[in-house]
Amino acid sequence: MESGPGRSTPPGGNGGAAPPGPNAAKDSKYPTRVLLCVTAVALLVNYVETMVIPGVPVIQKDFATTATVASWITSAFLIVGSAVAPLFGRLGDNYGKKRMVLVSLTFYTFGVGIAGFSPSIYFLLLARAVQGVGFAIVPLGLAIITDTFPRDKIAGAQGVISGTFAIGAAAGLILGSEVVQDLGWQYAFHSAFVLSIVLFVIVWRVIRKDVPRAKHKVDYLGALILMSGVTLLLVYATEGPSLGWLNSEEVAFLLPGIFLSLFFFYFETKVAEPLIKLDLLRIRNVLVANLVGLVSGVVMFLLFFAIIYYAELPTPFGLTLGVVSTGLTLAPATLAMLVAGPLAGRAVARFGPRPMLFVACLSMGIGLTLFIVNRATSLDLSLDLVFSLVGIVCVIIPIVNMISISLPRETIGVGLGFNTMLRNLGGAIGPVVATAIMASYTSQLTAVVAGHTVETGQYLPNATAFDIVFGVGLVLTIVVVILSSMSKNYTFRDMARPPAKPPE
C-alpha cells in the first residue's frame, strides 16, 4: 500500500493534510496566533525538560540516590509520554484537539506543581510521570498546526516550532541552571507551574474549538498493555548494570516486558478500533518517519545524558564544570538550533524531506565524531554540540512533516501521537544505554594528599566509556541514513502539478 505526497492524487485528495481551514479563511491572522500559541506551549515543555537535565546530578545528591535511579527523572516523563501520546491523539481526533490540549495542560500543570514539593526521589518520579501525561500537548499542537495551515506552509510552521525549541532549551540550560544553583531545583518547577497556568489561559482564549469529523471507540486496554510492556523493559535496562543482566529479578522484568510489548501488536490486530492502526505503517513514509524517530530519539538523549555527566565529572574524568557553566556550554548549540529549525522547514517545503534527512545525518555524524576526538575543553564541547543538535532538530522537522502529509486527515492526531511515542521511547532508552555503558567502564578516582597519590575508592566513568557512548551514537546515525534512503521524496510543487494525461 503506497500513499502520500509522491502520488498525483494523495489520500483524501489533499495529501493527508488539511487545506486552509474555515477559521483561517475568516481571519488571516488566526494561523499566526495559533503558531505563536503552540510555540509558547512547546517552549514551556522544553524549558522544563532541559532544566531537569543539568539538575539531575544535584537532585541525585540531595536525595542520596544512585545514578540509575536518578536517570528515571527523565525516563519517567518520557515513558508515560510515550504511552499516552497516541491515546490523546485519538482522543483529539474524537473529541477535538483543543479540548485535549487543555486536558493535557491540566495534567502538566499539576505535575510541575507537585514536583517542586517532592519529599523523596520516588515522589518526584511520580510527579514526573504525571507531567508525562501532559506531554501529549506537543503532538496535539502539531496536529492543530496541520489543520490550520495550508499544506505548503505546514513544514515552515513546524520548522518554527522545532527551531524555537532552542529558546526553551537555552532558558532551561542557562536560566534553569542559575535557578538550580542559586535557589534550588524546586524553584525551577515552581516557575514552570506559574507559566503553565498562564499558557492554559492563552490556549483557552486563542485556539478555536475544532469539530471532529467522526468518533471512534478508544482502545484504553491497548494503551495499558503498551505502557506496561515498555515500562518493564526500561526498568530491566535501567537496573541491568547494578543487578546483573541475567539476575532473577531482572529476568522478572524482562520476560513480561517482552511478552506485553509483542502482545500489544497482536492485540491491535484483533480490536475493532485499535489505538494504533498498524496498516498505516504500510505507507512507506509513515514507516520510515516512525523508525527514524525511534532511532534519533535514542541518539538525542544518549548524547544529552552523557554530555551532562562528562561536563560535571571531576578532572581527569570530565571537565569539572558547575551546573551554570554546563548550561552555558550547551547554549551556543541551542541558538544554532533556533536558526536551523525555520531554515530546515523551508528547505523541506522546497526540496522535500529526504535531502534534509541526509543533511541532518551528516551534521550529527560530524558532531559525534568530534566528541570522540575533540572534547578536552568546554569550547570543544560547544562546537561539537552545535553540529550534533543542529542535526537532530533537522531530523525531527522532515519526519513530522512526512507524517502530517502522508496520512488521511482524520488520522493525523493519532499518527503524530504514535510518532511522538516512538521518539519518546527512543528518548527514554537513550539515558538508560548511556548509564549502562558508563557503569560498565569505570576507573578509580585518585587524590593528591601531602604530595602522595591516594585512591579514594570512588569509581567514575572513564574515557573509554564516553568513547563507546559517542561511538554508539555514530552507529545509530548510520542506521538513520539507511532508513532515510528508503523514504519517498516529494515537494509541494510536485503535489500541485496536475496528473499527466494518459497516452492516447
N, C-alpha and C positions, 0 to 999 in steps of 0.2 A: 504493500500500500504506500504509494508515494503521494505526497501532498505538499502544499506550501508555495512560497513565492516563485520558485523556479518555473512554475507552470503558467500558461497563459490565462487560465481561469482558476484562481486559487479557491480553497474551500470556502463555501458561503458566498462566493463571488467577490470577496474583498480581502483575500489573503489571510483570513482569520482575524484581522484587526478591524476595529471599528472605524468607519469614516467619521468626519467631524460630527459629533453628537448634536442632538437638538439643543442642548444647553449652550454649546459653543456657538451655534448659529444665532441664538438670541443675544448673546453677549460676547463680543470678540475678545474681551479681556478675561473672560472666565477661565480659559485654559491656562493663562499665565498665573492667575491666582491659585488655581489648583496645583500647578507646578511648584509655586512657592510654598504652598501649604504642605504638600507631600515631602518636599525637600527639607522643610523645617523639622518634620517628624523624623525623617531619616537622619538628620544631623543629631537630634537628641539621642537616638538609639546608638549611633556611632560614637558620640561623646561618652556615654556611659560605658560602652564595651571597651573602648580604648583606654579609658580612665582605669578600668579594672586591671588591665594588663600590667602596667608598672606598679600597681598597688598589690599585686599577688604576693611578692616576697614580704611586704610589710604585713599584710593580713596573715600570712603563714607564721610570721614571727609573733604577732600579737596573740594568736590563738594557740601557739606552740604545737603546730601540727606538721605533718610531713609534706614534702613537695608533691607527692602523688595525690594526696587529699586536696591540697591547695589547687592542683590543676583542674579540679572539678568546679572551681569558681567560674571558669569559662565553659567547661563542658556541660554543667547542669543547665545553663541557659541555652546552649546550642542543641542539646539532646531534646529538651522539651520543645524548643522552637522547631526542630526538625519534624517532630510528630504532629504538631498542631497546624503547621503551615498549610498542608493540603486540606486538612479538615476545615480550617477557616476559609480557605479558598473556595471550597464547595459551599460553605455557609454563605459566603459573599455572593456567589453565583445564584444561590437560592433566595436569600432574603435582602440582598442589597449590600454593596461593598462599603458604602458609607456607614451603615449600621454596624457592620462587623469591625470596621476600623475603630469606631468608638468603643465597642466591647473590648477589643484588643488593647486600646489605650487605657481602659479601666484596669485591666489586669496589670499592665506595665506600671501604671502609677502606683497601684497597691504594692507591687513587688519592690520598687525602688524605695517606697515609703517605709516599709518594714525592714529593708536590708540595712539601713543606717542605724538601726537599733538592735542589731543582732548580738545576742549574748554569747553565742558559740558559733563555731565554724559550721556546724550542721544546720543551725537556724539560718545562717547566711546562704548556705547551699539551697535550702528550701525557698528562701526569698528569690534567689536567682532562678529557680525553676519556675516560680510564678511569673517572673519577668519574661521567661521563655515563651509563655503563653502569649504575652503581648508582642512578641517578635513578628507575629502574623501581620502586623501593620505594614511591614515592608513589602511583601508580595501583593497585599491588597492595594497598597498605594500605587505600585507599578501597574496593577490591573486597571485602576482608575485612570492613570495616565493613558493607557492603551485605549480606553473607552472615550477619552476626552479629545485626544489629538488626532489629526489625520495621519494615515499610516506612514506617509513620507516624513513626518515630523516626530514620530514616536522615538526613533533612535536618538535624535538630538535631545529630546526631553529626558530620555533615560540616561544619556551621557551627562547631562547637567546634574541629575540626581547622583549618579555614581561619582562624578568628579567632586561634587560638594560634600561627599562623604569625608573628603580630606579635611574640610574645615572642622567637622566634628572630631575627626581623628586628631588634628592638631590641638584642638581645645582639650581633648581628653588627655593627650600626652603632655601638654605644657601646663595649661590651667589646672587640669586634673592632678598632675604631678605636684604642682605647688600646693594644692589643697591637701593632698595626701600627706605631704611632708610637713606643712605648717599647722594644719587643723586636724588632720587625721582622715583616714579613708571614709569614715562615716559621713563626713560633710560633703563628700563628692556625691553620695547617694541623696543626701538632703537637698542639695542644689538641683539634682535631677528631678526630685519629687515636685518641686515648685514649677520647674519648666514643663513637666508633664501635665500639670493642671492647666497651665496657660495654653498649651497646644491642644488640649482637649476642647477648650472653648473655641479656639480658632478653627479647628476641623469642623466642629458642630455648626459654626456660623458660615464658613466659606463653601464647603463642599455640598453640592446639592444632592438631594435624595435620588438614588437611581432605582429604576424599576426593573427587577429581574425578568427575563423572558419566560422561564419555566422553572418549576421547583422539582427537585429530585430528593429521594429518600437519602438521608445522611448515614453513612456507614460508620457509626460510632464504635462498633466492635472491632472493625478492621483497624481503626486508629489506635485502639487499646493494644491490639496484638502487635502492631508495628512498634509502638513506643516501648512495650515490654521487651521485645526481642532486641532492639537496638540498645536499650539501657543495659541489659545483661551482658551483651558483647563488649560494651565500652567499660563496664566495671571489670570484666576479665582483663582487658588490655591495660587498664589503669593499674590494677593490683599485681599484674604479672611480674614486674621486676622485684617486688618485695616479697610476694608469697611463693613465687616459682610458677612457671608457666604450666606445669603438669601437676601442681598441688591439687589435692582432692577438693579444697574449697574453690579453687579456680575452675576446675572442671565442672563444678556445680553451677557456675555462671555460664561457662562456655556452651555446654550441650543444650540447655534450654534456650539460650540466646540464638544458637544456630537454628534450632527447630522452629522457634516462633518466627524468626525472620523469613525462613523459607516457607513456612506455613502461611504467612501473610499473603504471599504472591499466589499461592494455591487458593486461599480463601477468597481473594479478589476475583478469581475466575468463576466462582460459584455464586457470588452475590449478584442479585438483580441490579442493584445500584451501588457499584463499588466506590470506595473512597478514591481510588486511582484507576482510571480506565487504561488498562495495560495495552489495549490496541492502539492507543495514541503513540506508543513507543515505536509503532511501525512506520511512523513518519520520520524519515531519515534525520532531518534537522532537529527534531524534538529529541530523538535518541542521543544524537551527538551532543547537543546542548546539555542534557542531563548528565551524561558521562563526564564531559569536560567540567561541569560544575562540581561534581563529586571530587574529582582528582585535584582541581585547582583549589578547592576548599582545604584539602589536606595540606597542600603546599603553603597556602597563606598563613594558616595558624601554626603549623610546624615552624615556619620561619619566625613569626612574631614571638612565639614562646621561647625559642632558642636564643633569639637576639636579646630579649629582655634579661634572661638569666646570664648570658655571656657578658653583657654590658655591666651588670651589677656584681658579678663574681670578683673576688679579690685577685690581684696580680699574683702569680703569672697565669692563672686560670681564665681571667677575664680582664676587664678594663677598670674595675673598682669605681664605677660611676654611681652617683646617687640617683634617687628617683627623678629629680628635676633634670639633671644632666642627661639621663637616659631619654627623657621626653624631648629635650632639645636636640638630641642626636637623631631622633626619628622625625623631627619636624620638617626638615627640607624635603623628605620624601612625600610627606602629606601635601605640601604645597605643590610639588610636581604632579601629584595625582589630581589636584584641583584644576590644573591647566590641561592635563592629558584627557580627563574624562569628557568634557564637551567636544574636544577635537576628535576623540575616538568615535563619539556619537555621530558627528558629521561625516567622518570617514566611512562608517558603516553604511550610512544613508547613500553615500556616493559610490563606494566601491564594493559594498557587500560585507558580510560578516567574516568570510573565510580569510581574506587577506589580512584583516585586523587581528584575527586569532594568531596567524603566523608572526606578525609583527610583535604581538604581545608575548608570545613564547620566546622570541629572540631576546627581548628585553629581560624577561625573567631568567633566561639561561645565562645571560651576561652577569646579572646581579648575583645569582647563586654561585657561579664560578668565582667571581670576585670575593665572595665570602670565604671561600676555601683558601685563596692565595693572598688576600689583602684585607685583613681585619685587625691590624695592630693598633690602630688609634680610633678615636671617636669620629674623626673626619673620614677615615676609611669606611667605617660603618655607614655613615651618612650617604656617601657616594654609592655604596653597594645597595643600600635600601632604595635609593632613587630608581635604579634600574629595576629592582625586584618588584616594588609596589606599583610603579607605573605599568609594568607588565601585567600584574594581577588585575588592576582596575580595567585595563584594556581587554582582558579576557571576559570579565563579567558583562560588559556592555553588549558585545555581539551575541552571547548566549541568551541573555534575557530578550534581546530583540528577535532572535530566532524562535523562541517560544511564543512571543507575542504575535508574530506574523504568521507562523505556521499552523496555529490551532484555530479551530472554529471559535467564533466569538463567545458562544455560551460555555466554553470550557477553559477560557483564558485564566480565570481566577484560580481554579484547581490546578491548571497546568503550571502557572507561575509558583503556586504553593508547593507543588511537587518538586520543581526545580530548586526552590529555596530549601526544601527539606534535604535534598541531596547535597547542596552546598554547605548546609549546616552540619550534616553528618560528617562531611569531609573536615569541616572546621572543628568538630568535636574529636575526630580521630587524630588531627594534627598534633595537639599538645600531648596526647597520650603516646604517640610514636616518639616525639622528641624526648619526653620524660623517660620512656623505656630505654632509649639509646643512651641518654645522659647518665642513667642509673647503672648501665652496663659497662661503661668505660670511665673509670674514675682513677684519680691519684690522690695521695695523701697531702694535705696542706702542711707546710712546714713554716716555722717562725725562727727568727734570729734572736736569741737571748744571750746577753753578755758575750757577744761575739761568736756564739756557737749556734749551729742549726739544729733545731729540735723538732721532732714530729709532734703534731697536735692531735692526731687521732681522728681528724676530720677529713673525710674523703669527698672530693668535688669532681664534677665532670672535667675531663682533660681535653687537650687539643684534638685528640683522635675522635672523641665523642662529637664535637661540633663539626669536624670534617665529615663524619658519616652522616650527620643530620642534614647538612647542606648538600652532600652527595645524593642522599635520598630525594631531596627536593629537585635536584637536577634530573635525576632519572624520571621522576614523575612529570617534569616539564616535557621531556621527550615523549612520554605517553600522551600528553595533551596535543603535541604536534601531530602524532599519528592519528589520534581521534579527529582532530580538526581537518585533516586531509580527506576525511570521509564525508565531510559536510557538503551540502549543495549550495553553491553561492547564488546570490540574487542581488539585484539592485532595483530600486523603486522605479527607475526609468524603464527597465525591462517589464516590470509589472504593469506599467501604464500603457505599454505598447499593445495595440490590438492584435489578436491572434492572426497568424498568416492564413491566407486563403488556401484551401486545399487545391492541388493541381487539377486542372480540367482534363 
